[in-house]
């Protein structure tokens, strides 16, 4: 059941444009976020 729920959640997040990967031990999901810096911040 857990695998089915993880697959469903990962599929939904990918459809919404997120990058999703599994944890190294396969026990969870990691959602990667794009870093956004404010004006005058590190990369502007």
C-alpha positions in Angstrom: 0.0 0.0 0.0 2.8 2.4 0.9 4.4 1.9 -2.5 1.1 2.7 -4.3 0.7 5.9 -2.2 4.3 7.0 -2.9 3.8 6.4 -6.6 0.6 8.4 -6.7 2.0 11.3 -4.7 5.2 11.4 -6.8 3.2 11.3 -10.0 1.0 14.2 -8.9 4.0 16.3 -7.9 5.8 15.6 -11.2 2.6 16.6 -13.1 2.7 19.9 -11.1 6.2 20.5 -12.3 8.2 19.4 -9.3 11.3 17.3 -9.4 10.8 14.2 -7.2 13.3 11.5 -6.3 13.5 8.6 -3.7 15.6 8.7 -0.6 18.7 6.5 -0.8 17.1 3.8 1.4 13.9 3.8 -0.7 11.8 4.8 2.4 10.6 8.2 1.3 10.4 10.9 -1.3 12.5 14.0 -1.8 11.0 17.0 -3.5 13.6 19.3 -5.0 12.9 23.0 -5.0 14.4 25.7 -7.2 16.4 28.2 -5.2 15.0 31.7 -5.5 17.1 34.6 -4.3 15.7 38.1 -3.5 16.8 41.1 -5.4 20.2 42.2 -4.2 20.8 38.7 -3.0 23.6 36.3 -3.7 23.2 35.8 -7.5 21.8 39.2 -8.7 
